[in-house]
Amino acid sequence: MTDEHLTALLAEKVMGWTVGPDRFMMGGRRWLPHWRFQPAKRLEDTFRLLKCLAPQDYAMGAAASGGFWASVCVAGVTGDARESSQARALTLAIARAIGIVAG
């Protein structure tokens, strides 16, 4: 799954946005271009997802190997991820916790 496809699914399922060809429709006649919301690449967008999701618990940190790990628990389901990027690790953990990506 590409980052763009993952972002579109998360925008729909977590943020409640409608996905258009080049933008996210946020409701109330507001929209956001796709390039302005990239949770797999930008940590501030990842935290925006996390805040909207309101998980029961989450944790993240750096692995001894130099990568990052993240764990997110939503409705009793935990999603874990290890990646080279902190934003990508947390985004994948969120996606796994809500069942978008298999873990």
HUBELHU-V276308 format. One record per backbone hydrogen bond with DSSP energy under -0.5 kcal/mol. NH is the residue of the N-H (numbers start at 1). CO is the residue of the C=O. Records with the same first field share a line. If there is no record, write none. Layout:
NH: CO, CO
This chain:
6: 2
7: 3
8: 4
9: 5
10: 6
11: 7
12: 8
13: 9
14: 10
15: 10
16: 11
17: 11
18: 25
20: 18, 23
24: 32
25: 18
26: 24, 30
27: 30
30: 27
32: 24
34: 22
36: 33
37: 34
41: 38
42: 38
43: 41
45: 42
46: 42
47: 43
48: 44
49: 45
50: 46
51: 47
52: 48
53: 49
54: 50
55: 50
56: 73
57: 73
59: 71
61: 69
63: 67
66: 63
68: 83
69: 61
70: 81
71: 59
72: 79
73: 57
74: 72, 77
77: 74
79: 72
81: 70
83: 68
89: 85
90: 86
91: 87
92: 88
93: 89
94: 90
95: 91
96: 92
97: 93
98: 94
99: 96
100: 95
101: 95
